[in-house]
Amino acid sequence: MAKAAISLLLLLLSFTSETLVMVNGQKTWCVAKPSSDQATLLANLNYACSHVDCQILRKGCPCSSPDNLMNHASISMNQYYRAKGNNQWNCDFRGSALIVMTDPSYGDCIYA
């Protein structure tokens, strides 16, 4: 039994990040849960931007508007998710994130 569990774990770990980003053959994105409070969104934004480039959120950039925590946290969280390999565990943010299969891009703001 233990050998089978180890084999399964090794198989799961051997998937590439490109495989992990797909759910039923669809690309996924990481966004903030709508129920997240402002303090959590700010913490997520700060954490993600301390690990990835968040220049896309600067004033005048494509994703700067709307200028609210929900929008900016979602974009930064998705940037982090992408940079860390699109793994489910990179879109947790202490339970305040969702993996979605609908592209959240809008206007000129393209979620990578």
The first five atom37 places (N, CA, C, CB, O) and aatype in JSON, in Angstrom:
{
  "aatype": [12, 0, 11, 0, 0, 9, 15, 10, 10, 10, 10, 10, 10, 15, 13, 16, 15, 6, 16, 10, 19, 12, 19, 2, 7, 5, 11, 16, 17, 4, 19, 0, 11, 14, 15, 15, 3, 5, 0, 16, 10, 10, 0, 2, 10, 2, 18, 0, 4, 15, 8, 19, 3, 4, 5, 9, 10, 1, 11, 7, 4, 14, 4, 15, 15, 14, 3, 2, 10, 12, 2, 8, 0, 15, 9, 15, 12, 2, 5, 18, 18, 1, 0, 11, 7, 2, 2, 5, 17, 2, 4, 3, 13, 1, 7, 15, 0, 10, 9, 19, 12, 16, 3, 14, 15, 18, 7, 3, 4, 9, 18, 0],
  "atom_mask": [
    [1, 1, 1, 1, 1],
    [1, 1, 1, 1, 1],
    [1, 1, 1, 1, 1],
    [1, 1, 1, 1, 1],
    [1, 1, 1, 1, 1],
    [1, 1, 1, 1, 1],
    [1, 1, 1, 1, 1],
    [1, 1, 1, 1, 1],
    [1, 1, 1, 1, 1],
    [1, 1, 1, 1, 1],
    [1, 1, 1, 1, 1],
    [1, 1, 1, 1, 1],
    [1, 1, 1, 1, 1],
    [1, 1, 1, 1, 1],
    [1, 1, 1, 1, 1],
    [1, 1, 1, 1, 1],
    [1, 1, 1, 1, 1],
    [1, 1, 1, 1, 1],
    [1, 1, 1, 1, 1],
    [1, 1, 1, 1, 1],
    [1, 1, 1, 1, 1],
    [1, 1, 1, 1, 1],
    [1, 1, 1, 1, 1],
    [1, 1, 1, 1, 1],
    [1, 1, 1, 0, 1],
    [1, 1, 1, 1, 1],
    [1, 1, 1, 1, 1],
    [1, 1, 1, 1, 1],
    [1, 1, 1, 1, 1],
    [1, 1, 1, 1, 1],
    [1, 1, 1, 1, 1],
    [1, 1, 1, 1, 1],
    [1, 1, 1, 1, 1],
    [1, 1, 1, 1, 1],
    [1, 1, 1, 1, 1],
    [1, 1, 1, 1, 1],
    [1, 1, 1, 1, 1],
    [1, 1, 1, 1, 1],
    [1, 1, 1, 1, 1],
    [1, 1, 1, 1, 1],
    [1, 1, 1, 1, 1],
    [1, 1, 1, 1, 1],
    [1, 1, 1, 1, 1],
    [1, 1, 1, 1, 1],
    [1, 1, 1, 1, 1],
    [1, 1, 1, 1, 1],
    [1, 1, 1, 1, 1],
    [1, 1, 1, 1, 1],
    [1, 1, 1, 1, 1],
    [1, 1, 1, 1, 1],
    [1, 1, 1, 1, 1],
    [1, 1, 1, 1, 1],
    [1, 1, 1, 1, 1],
    [1, 1, 1, 1, 1],
    [1, 1, 1, 1, 1],
    [1, 1, 1, 1, 1],
    [1, 1, 1, 1, 1],
    [1, 1, 1, 1, 1],
    [1, 1, 1, 1, 1],
    [1, 1, 1, 0, 1],
    [1, 1, 1, 1, 1],
    [1, 1, 1, 1, 1],
    [1, 1, 1, 1, 1],
    [1, 1, 1, 1, 1],
    [1, 1, 1, 1, 1],
    [1, 1, 1, 1, 1],
    [1, 1, 1, 1, 1],
    [1, 1, 1, 1, 1],
    [1, 1, 1, 1, 1],
    [1, 1, 1, 1, 1],
    [1, 1, 1, 1, 1],
    [1, 1, 1, 1, 1],
    [1, 1, 1, 1, 1],
    [1, 1, 1, 1, 1],
    [1, 1, 1, 1, 1],
    [1, 1, 1, 1, 1],
    [1, 1, 1, 1, 1],
    [1, 1, 1, 1, 1],
    [1, 1, 1, 1, 1],
    [1, 1, 1, 1, 1],
    [1, 1, 1, 1, 1],
    [1, 1, 1, 1, 1],
    [1, 1, 1, 1, 1],
    [1, 1, 1, 1, 1],
    [1, 1, 1, 0, 1],
    [1, 1, 1, 1, 1],
    [1, 1, 1, 1, 1],
    [1, 1, 1, 1, 1],
    [1, 1, 1, 1, 1],
    [1, 1, 1, 1, 1],
    [1, 1, 1, 1, 1],
    [1, 1, 1, 1, 1],
    [1, 1, 1, 1, 1],
    [1, 1, 1, 1, 1],
    [1, 1, 1, 0, 1],
    [1, 1, 1, 1, 1],
    [1, 1, 1, 1, 1],
    [1, 1, 1, 1, 1],
    [1, 1, 1, 1, 1],
    [1, 1, 1, 1, 1],
    [1, 1, 1, 1, 1],
    [1, 1, 1, 1, 1],
    [1, 1, 1, 1, 1],
    [1, 1, 1, 1, 1],
    [1, 1, 1, 1, 1],
    [1, 1, 1, 1, 1],
    [1, 1, 1, 0, 1],
    [1, 1, 1, 1, 1],
    [1, 1, 1, 1, 1],
    [1, 1, 1, 1, 1],
    [1, 1, 1, 1, 1],
    [1, 1, 1, 1, 1]
  ],
  "atom_positions": [
    [[0.82, -1.21, 0.0], [0.0, 0.0, 0.0], [0.85, 1.25, 0.0], [-0.92, 0.01, 1.2], [0.58, 2.18, -0.76]],
    [[1.9, 1.3, 0.85], [2.76, 2.47, 0.94], [3.49, 2.69, -0.38], [3.76, 2.32, 2.08], [3.68, 3.83, -0.81]],
    [[3.92, 1.59, -1.03], [4.62, 1.7, -2.3], [3.72, 2.3, -3.37], [5.14, 0.33, -2.76], [4.17, 3.11, -4.18]],
    [[2.45, 1.92, -3.38], [1.5, 2.46, -4.35], [1.27, 3.95, -4.1], [0.16, 1.69, -4.27], [1.16, 4.73, -5.05]],
    [[1.2, 4.35, -2.84], [1.0, 5.75, -2.5], [2.21, 6.59, -2.93], [0.76, 5.91, -0.98], [2.05, 7.7, -3.43]],
    [[3.4, 6.05, -2.73], [4.61, 6.75, -3.13], [4.67, 6.88, -4.65], [5.86, 6.02, -2.61], [5.05, 7.93, -5.17]],
    [[4.29, 5.83, -5.35], [4.27, 5.88, -6.81], [3.29, 6.93, -7.31], [3.91, 4.5, -7.39], [3.59, 7.67, -8.25]],
    [[2.13, 6.99, -6.69], [1.14, 7.98, -7.08], [1.66, 9.38, -6.81], [-0.18, 7.75, -6.33], [1.49, 10.27, -7.64]],
    [[2.29, 9.6, -5.67], [2.85, 10.9, -5.33], [3.92, 11.3, -6.33], [3.43, 10.88, -3.91], [3.95, 12.45, -6.77]],
    [[4.79, 10.38, -6.69], [5.82, 10.69, -7.67], [5.22, 11.01, -9.03], [6.79, 9.53, -7.8], [5.72, 11.9, -9.73]],
    [[4.18, 10.32, -9.4], [3.5, 10.6, -10.65], [2.91, 12.01, -10.62], [2.39, 9.56, -10.91], [3.05, 12.76, -11.59]],
    [[2.26, 12.36, -9.53], [1.68, 13.69, -9.41], [2.75, 14.77, -9.45], [0.88, 13.81, -8.13], [2.54, 15.82, -10.06]],
    [[3.87, 14.54, -8.81], [4.94, 15.52, -8.78], [5.64, 15.65, -10.13], [5.94, 15.16, -7.72], [6.31, 16.64, -10.38]],
    [[5.49, 14.66, -10.98], [6.17, 14.71, -12.27], [5.42, 15.55, -13.3], [6.35, 13.31, -12.8], [5.97, 15.85, -14.36]],
    [[4.18, 15.93, -13.01], [3.44, 16.78, -13.94], [4.16, 18.1, -14.11], [2.0, 17.01, -13.46], [4.73, 18.62, -13.16]],
    [[4.13, 18.64, -15.3], [4.72, 19.95, -15.52], [3.73, 21.01, -15.08], [5.11, 20.15, -17.02], [2.54, 20.73, -14.89]],
    [[4.2, 22.24, -14.9], [3.32, 23.33, -14.5], [2.25, 23.57, -15.56], [4.12, 24.61, -14.25], [1.14, 23.98, -15.23]],
    [[2.58, 23.34, -16.82], [1.6, 23.54, -17.88], [0.44, 22.56, -17.72], [2.25, 23.39, -19.27], [-0.7, 22.9, -18.02]],
    [[0.71, 21.35, -17.26], [-0.34, 20.38, -17.01], [-1.21, 20.83, -15.84], [0.25, 18.99, -16.72], [-2.43, 20.71, -15.88]],
    [[-0.57, 21.36, -14.82], [-1.32, 21.76, -13.63], [-2.22, 22.96, -13.85], [-0.36, 22.05, -12.52], [-3.2, 23.13, -13.12]],
    [[-1.92, 23.8, -14.84], [-2.73, 24.97, -15.09], [-4.04, 24.59, -15.8], [-1.95, 25.97, -15.93], [-4.98, 25.39, -15.85]],
    [[-4.1, 23.4, -16.32], [-5.28, 22.96, -17.04], [-6.22, 22.18, -16.13], [-4.89, 22.11, -18.24], [-5.79, 21.32, -15.36]],
    [[-7.49, 22.5, -16.21], [-8.53, 21.75, -15.52], [-9.51, 21.32, -16.6], [-9.22, 22.6, -14.38], [-10.13, 22.16, -17.25]],
    [[-9.64, 20.04, -16.77], [-10.49, 19.51, -17.84], [-10.15, 20.14, -19.19], [-11.97, 19.76, -17.51], [-11.04, 20.44, -19.99]],
    [[-8.85, 20.34, -19.43], [-8.41, 20.88, -20.7], [-8.54, 22.38, -20.83], [0.0, 0.0, 0.0], [-8.3, 22.92, -21.91]],
    [[-8.92, 23.08, -19.77], [-9.08, 24.53, -19.83], [-8.0, 25.24, -19.02], [-10.47, 24.92, -19.32], [-7.54, 24.72, -18.0]],
    [[-7.61, 26.41, -19.48], [-6.66, 27.24, -18.76], [-7.35, 27.78, -17.49], [-6.13, 28.41, -19.66], [-8.56, 27.97, -17.47]],
    [[-6.56, 28.03, -16.45], [-7.11, 28.54, -15.2], [-6.42, 29.82, -14.77], [-6.99, 27.49, -14.1], [-5.32, 30.13, -15.22]],
    [[-7.1, 30.57, -13.91], [-6.58, 31.8, -13.36], [-6.86, 31.8, -11.86], [-7.22, 33.04, -14.05], [-7.77, 31.12, -11.39]],
    [[-6.08, 32.56, -11.13], [-6.24, 32.69, -9.68], [-6.76, 34.1, -9.38], [-4.89, 32.42, -8.93], [-6.17, 35.09, -9.81]],
    [[-7.87, 34.17, -8.65], [-8.45, 35.47, -8.29], [-8.85, 35.46, -6.82], [-9.67, 35.8, -9.19], [-8.97, 34.41, -6.19]],
    [[-9.05, 36.64, -6.28], [-9.5, 36.78, -4.9], [-10.95, 36.37, -4.76], [-9.3, 38.22, -4.41], [-11.77, 36.63, -5.65]],
    [[-11.28, 35.73, -3.65], [-12.68, 35.41, -3.36], [-13.44, 36.71, -3.13], [-12.8, 34.46, -2.12], [-12.95, 37.59, -2.43]],
    [[-14.62, 36.83, -3.72], [-15.42, 38.05, -3.52], [-15.75, 38.32, -2.05], [-16.71, 37.94, -4.31], [-16.0, 39.46, -1.67]],
    [[-15.75, 37.29, -1.23], [-16.09, 37.46, 0.19], [-14.9, 37.92, 1.04], [-16.63, 36.16, 0.75], [-15.05, 38.12, 2.25]],
    [[-13.73, 38.09, 0.43], [-12.54, 38.5, 1.17], [-12.69, 39.92, 1.71], [-11.28, 38.4, 0.29], [-13.2, 40.81, 1.03]],
    [[-12.24, 40.12, 2.95], [-12.3, 41.46, 3.53], [-11.12, 42.3, 3.05], [-12.32, 41.39, 5.08], [-10.16, 41.77, 2.49]],
    [[-11.2, 43.59, 3.27], [-10.19, 44.52, 2.78], [-8.79, 44.22, 3.33], [-10.58, 45.93, 3.14], [-7.8, 44.31, 2.59]],
    [[-8.7, 43.87, 4.61], [-7.39, 43.57, 5.21], [-6.75, 42.36, 4.55], [-7.53, 43.32, 6.72], [-5.54, 42.34, 4.31]],
    [[-7.55, 41.35, 4.24], [-7.03, 40.14, 3.58], [-6.59, 40.47, 2.16], [-8.1, 39.04, 3.56], [-5.53, 40.01, 1.72]],
    [[-7.38, 41.25, 1.45], [-7.01, 41.64, 0.09], [-5.71, 42.42, 0.07], [-8.13, 42.47, -0.56], [-4.85, 42.2, -0.78]],
    [[-5.56, 43.34, 1.02], [-4.33, 44.13, 1.1], [-3.13, 43.24, 1.43], [-4.47, 45.24, 2.16], [-2.06, 43.4, 0.85]],
    [[-3.31, 42.31, 2.35], [-2.23, 41.37, 2.69], [-1.85, 40.52, 1.47], [-2.66, 40.45, 3.86], [-0.67, 40.3, 1.22]],
    [[-2.84, 40.06, 0.72], [-2.58, 39.26, -0.48], [-1.84, 40.08, -1.53], [-3.9, 38.71, -1.06], [-0.89, 39.6, -2.14]],
    [[-2.28, 41.3, -1.74], [-1.64, 42.2, -2.7], [-0.18, 42.42, -2.31], [-2.39, 43.54, -2.77], [0.72, 42.3, -3.15]],
    [[0.05, 42.75, -1.06], [1.42, 43.01, -0.59], [2.3, 41.76, -0.69], [1.39, 43.51, 0.85], [3.45, 41.84, -1.11]],
    [[1.75, 40.62, -0.31], [2.51, 39.38, -0.37], [2.88, 39.04, -1.82], [1.72, 38.22, 0.27], [4.04, 38.78, -2.13]],
    [[1.89, 39.04, -2.69], [2.13, 38.67, -4.09], [3.14, 39.63, -4.73], [0.81, 38.66, -4.89], [4.06, 39.2, -5.42]],
    [[2.96, 40.93, -4.49], [3.84, 41.92, -5.12], [5.24, 41.93, -4.51], [3.23, 43.3, -5.0], [6.15, 42.52, -5.09]],
    [[5.41, 41.29, -3.36], [6.76, 41.18, -2.81], [7.51, 40.02, -3.47], [6.7, 40.97, -1.28], [8.72, 39.87, -3.27]],
    [[6.8, 39.21, -4.26], [7.42, 38.06, -4.92], [7.4, 38.15, -6.45], [6.71, 36.8, -4.5], [8.17, 37.45, -7.12]],
    [[6.54, 38.99, -7.0], [6.43, 39.11, -8.46], [6.36, 40.59, -8.85], [5.18, 38.35, -8.98], [6.14, 41.46, -8.0]],
    [[6.56, 40.86, -10.12], [6.49, 42.22, -10.65], [5.03, 42.65, -10.8], [7.23, 42.31, -12.01], [4.26, 42.03, -11.53]],
    [[4.67, 43.71, -10.1], [3.29, 44.21, -10.16], [3.2, 45.55, -10.88], [2.71, 44.35, -8.75], [2.3, 46.35, -10.62]],
    [[4.15, 45.81, -11.78], [4.16, 47.06, -12.54], [2.85, 47.28, -13.3], [5.33, 47.09, -13.52], [2.45, 48.42, -13.53]],
    [[2.2, 46.2, -13.68], [0.95, 46.27, -14.45], [-0.16, 47.01, -13.69], [0.49, 44.87, -14.81], [-1.15, 47.43, -14.29]],
    [[0.01, 47.16, -12.37], [-0.99, 47.83, -11.54], [-0.73, 49.33, -11.38], [-1.05, 47.18, -10.18], [-1.59, 50.05, -10.86]],
    [[0.42, 49.81, -11.8], [0.76, 51.22, -11.64], [-0.2, 52.11, -12.43], [2.2, 51.48, -12.07], [-0.73, 51.71, -13.47]],
    [[-0.4, 53.32, -11.91], [-1.27, 54.29, -12.57], [-0.86, 54.47, -14.03], [-1.24, 55.65, -11.83], [0.32, 54.66, -14.33]],
    [[-1.84, 54.4, -14.91], [-1.59, 54.53, -16.33], [-1.35, 53.21, -17.05], [0.0, 0.0, 0.0], [-1.37, 53.15, -18.28]],
    [[-1.12, 52.15, -16.3], [-0.92, 50.82, -16.89], [-2.27, 50.15, -17.13], [-0.03, 49.93, -15.97], [-3.27, 50.56, -16.54]],
    [[-2.31, 49.14, -17.98], [-3.58, 48.53, -18.39], [-4.47, 48.01, -17.25], [-3.3, 47.42, -19.31], [-5.7, 48.02, -17.38]],
    [[-3.87, 47.56, -16.16], [-4.68, 46.96, -15.09], [-4.82, 47.85, -13.86], [-4.07, 45.64, -14.68], [-5.23, 47.37, -12.8]],
    [[-4.49, 49.13, -14.0], [-4.58, 50.03, -12.85], [-6.02, 50.41, -12.52], [-3.77, 51.28, -13.11], [-6.33, 50.82, -11.4]],
    [[-6.89, 50.28, -13.49], [-8.29, 50.65, -13.3], [-9.17, 49.42, -13.52], [-8.7, 51.81, -14.27], [-8.92, 48.67, -14.46]],
    [[-10.17, 49.19, -12.7], [-10.57, 50.02, -11.57], [-9.56, 49.92, -10.42], [-11.96, 49.62, -11.08], [-8.99, 48.87, -10.15]],
    [[-9.37, 51.06, -9.77], [-8.4, 51.17, -8.69], [-9.06, 50.78, -7.37], [-7.83, 52.61, -8.61], [-9.45, 51.64, -6.57]],
    [[-9.16, 49.46, -7.15], [-9.71, 48.96, -5.88], [-8.97, 47.7, -5.47], [-11.24, 48.68, -6.01], [-8.33, 47.05, -6.29]],
    [[-9.05, 47.38, -4.2], [-8.3, 46.24, -3.67], [-8.69, 44.91, -4.29], [-8.5, 46.16, -2.18], [-7.82, 44.07, -4.54]],
    [[-9.96, 44.7, -4.56], [-10.39, 43.43, -5.15], [-9.71, 43.22, -6.5], [-11.94, 43.4, -5.31], [-9.19, 42.14, -6.79]],
    [[-9.71, 44.25, -7.33], [-9.11, 44.16, -8.65], [-7.59, 43.97, -8.54], [-9.42, 45.41, -9.47], [-7.04, 43.05, -9.15]],
    [[-6.94, 44.81, -7.78], [-5.49, 44.75, -7.69], [-5.01, 43.47, -7.0], [-4.96, 45.95, -6.94], [-3.99, 42.89, -7.4]],
    [[-5.72, 43.02, -5.99], [-5.34, 41.77, -5.33], [-5.48, 40.6, -6.31], [-6.21, 41.53, -4.07], [-4.59, 39.75, -6.38]],
    [[-6.57, 40.55, -7.04], [-6.79, 39.46, -7.99], [-5.69, 39.41, -9.05], [-8.14, 39.6, -8.67], [-5.19, 38.33, -9.37]],
    [[-5.33, 40.55, -9.58], [-4.29, 40.6, -10.62], [-2.95, 40.16, -10.04], [-4.18, 42.02, -11.21], [-2.25, 39.35, -10.65]],
    [[-2.6, 40.68, -8.87], [-1.31, 40.31, -8.27], [-1.28, 38.84, -7.87], [-1.02, 41.19, -7.04], [-0.26, 38.18, -8.03]],
    [[-2.39, 38.32, -7.36], [-2.47, 36.92, -6.98], [-2.31, 36.03, -8.21], [-3.81, 36.62, -6.28], [-1.66, 34.98, -8.15]],
    [[-2.89, 36.43, -9.33], [-2.74, 35.66, -10.55], [-1.31, 35.72, -11.07], [-3.72, 36.16, -11.63], [-0.78, 34.73, -11.58]],
    [[-0.67, 36.87, -10.95], [0.74, 37.0, -11.33], [1.6, 36.03, -10.51], [1.24, 38.47, -11.13], [2.49, 35.36, -11.04]],
    [[1.33, 35.97, -9.21], [2.05, 35.07, -8.32], [1.8, 33.61, -8.72], [1.63, 35.3, -6.85], [2.74, 32.82, -8.82]],
    [[0.54, 33.27, -8.94], [0.13, 31.92, -9.37], [0.9, 31.5, -10.62], [-1.4, 31.86, -9.63], [1.41, 30.39, -10.69]],
    [[0.98, 32.39, -11.6], [1.7, 32.1, -12.84], [3.2, 31.92, -12.57], [1.48, 33.24, -13.87], [3.81, 30.95, -13.02]],
    [[3.77, 32.86, -11.83], [5.22, 32.84, -11.58], [5.66, 31.61, -10.81], [5.63, 34.09, -10.84], [6.78, 31.14, -10.98]],
    [[4.79, 31.1, -9.96], [5.15, 29.96, -9.11], [4.77, 28.62, -9.73], [4.49, 30.1, -7.77], [4.95, 27.59, -9.09]],
    [[4.26, 28.63, -10.95], [4.05, 27.37, -11.65], [2.61, 26.92, -11.81], [0.0, 0.0, 0.0], [2.37, 25.78, -12.17]],
    [[1.64, 27.8, -11.53], [0.23, 27.48, -11.73], [-0.24, 26.29, -10.89], [-0.02, 27.18, -13.19], [-1.15, 25.56, -11.29]],
    [[0.38, 26.12, -9.76], [-0.02, 25.02, -8.88], [-1.18, 25.44, -7.99], [1.17, 24.56, -8.02], [-1.27, 26.59, -7.58]],
    [[-2.05, 24.52, -7.72], [-3.22, 24.8, -6.88], [-2.8, 25.45, -5.56], [-4.0, 23.51, -6.61], [-3.45, 26.37, -5.09]],
    [[-1.71, 24.96, -4.97], [-1.28, 25.49, -3.67], [-0.72, 26.9, -3.79], [-0.23, 24.58, -3.06], [-0.56, 27.57, -2.77]],
    [[-0.43, 27.38, -4.99], [0.01, 28.76, -5.17], [-1.16, 29.7, -5.37], [0.95, 28.85, -6.35], [-0.97, 30.9, -5.61]],
    [[-2.36, 29.18, -5.26], [-3.57, 29.99, -5.33], [-4.45, 29.66, -4.13], [-4.34, 29.76, -6.66], [-5.62, 29.32, -4.28]],
    [[-3.88, 29.77, -2.97], [-4.65, 29.53, -1.76], [-4.81, 30.81, -0.97], [-3.98, 28.46, -0.9], [-5.93, 31.19, -0.62]],
    [[-3.71, 31.48, -0.69], [-3.71, 32.73, 0.04], [-4.59, 32.63, 1.28], [-4.2, 33.88, -0.86], [-5.5, 33.44, 1.51]],
    [[-4.29, 31.58, 2.08], [-4.99, 31.31, 3.33], [-6.51, 31.19, 3.13], [-4.69, 32.42, 4.34], [-7.31, 31.66, 3.94]],
    [[-6.88, 30.56, 2.03], [-8.29, 30.3, 1.75], [-9.05, 31.47, 1.17], [0.0, 0.0, 0.0], [-10.28, 31.44, 1.11]],
    [[-8.34, 32.51, 0.75], [-9.04, 33.7, 0.23], [-8.95, 33.84, -1.29], [-8.46, 34.95, 0.88], [-9.19, 34.91, -1.83]],
    [[-8.62, 32.74, -1.97], [-8.49, 32.77, -3.43], [-9.29, 31.65, -4.07], [-7.01, 32.67, -3.84], [-9.64, 30.65, -3.44]],
    [[-9.56, 31.85, -5.34], [-10.28, 30.86, -6.14], [-9.52, 30.61, -7.44], [-11.73, 31.32, -6.44], [-8.94, 31.53, -8.01]],
    [[-9.54, 29.39, -7.89], [-9.06, 29.08, -9.24], [-10.3, 29.06, -10.12], [-8.26, 27.71, -9.29], [-11.25, 28.32, -9.87]],
    [[-10.25, 29.89, -11.18], [-11.4, 30.0, -12.08], [-11.02, 29.56, -13.48], [-11.94, 31.43, -12.1], [-9.84, 29.59, -13.85]],
    [[-12.0, 29.15, -14.24], [-11.78, 28.71, -15.62], [-12.3, 29.72, -16.63], [-12.45, 27.37, -15.84], [-12.24, 29.48, -17.83]],
    [[-12.81, 30.85, -16.14], [-13.27, 31.92, -17.01], [-12.23, 33.03, -16.98], [-14.69, 32.46, -16.58], [-11.89, 33.53, -15.9]],
    [[-11.73, 33.41, -18.12], [-10.68, 34.43, -18.2], [-11.19, 35.75, -17.61], [-10.23, 34.63, -19.67], [-12.16, 36.31, -18.11]],
    [[-10.54, 36.24, -16.55], [-10.98, 37.49, -15.91], [-10.45, 38.75, -16.6], [-10.55, 37.49, -14.46], [-10.68, 39.85, -16.11]],
    [[-9.75, 38.61, -17.72], [-9.22, 39.76, -18.44], [-10.34, 40.71, -18.83], [-8.44, 39.32, -19.69], [-11.48, 40.29, -19.04]],
    [[-10.0, 41.99, -18.92], [-10.98, 43.0, -19.32], [-10.26, 44.12, -20.04], [-11.76, 43.54, -18.08], [-9.13, 44.47, -19.69]],
    [[-10.9, 44.68, -21.05], [-10.28, 45.76, -21.8], [-8.87, 45.41, -22.23], [0.0, 0.0, 0.0], [-8.63, 44.37, -22.84]],
    [[-7.93, 46.3, -21.9], [-6.52, 46.06, -22.22], [-5.78, 45.34, -21.1], [-5.83, 47.36, -22.52], [-4.58, 45.09, -21.21]],
    [[-6.49, 45.0, -20.01], [-5.87, 44.29, -18.9], [-6.0, 42.79, -19.15], [-6.52, 44.69, -17.54], [-7.07, 42.2, -18.98]],
    [[-4.9, 42.21, -19.57], [-4.87, 40.78, -19.9], [-4.23, 40.0, -18.78], [-4.11, 40.53, -21.23], [-3.06, 40.2, -18.46]],
    [[-5.0, 39.11, -18.18], [-4.46, 38.21, -17.17], [-3.65, 37.16, -17.91], [-5.6, 37.55, -16.3], [-4.19, 36.44, -18.75]],
    [[-2.38, 37.08, -17.61], [-1.5, 36.14, -18.32], [-1.91, 34.71, -18.03], [-0.03, 36.36, -17.92], [-1.29, 33.77, -18.53]]
  ]
}
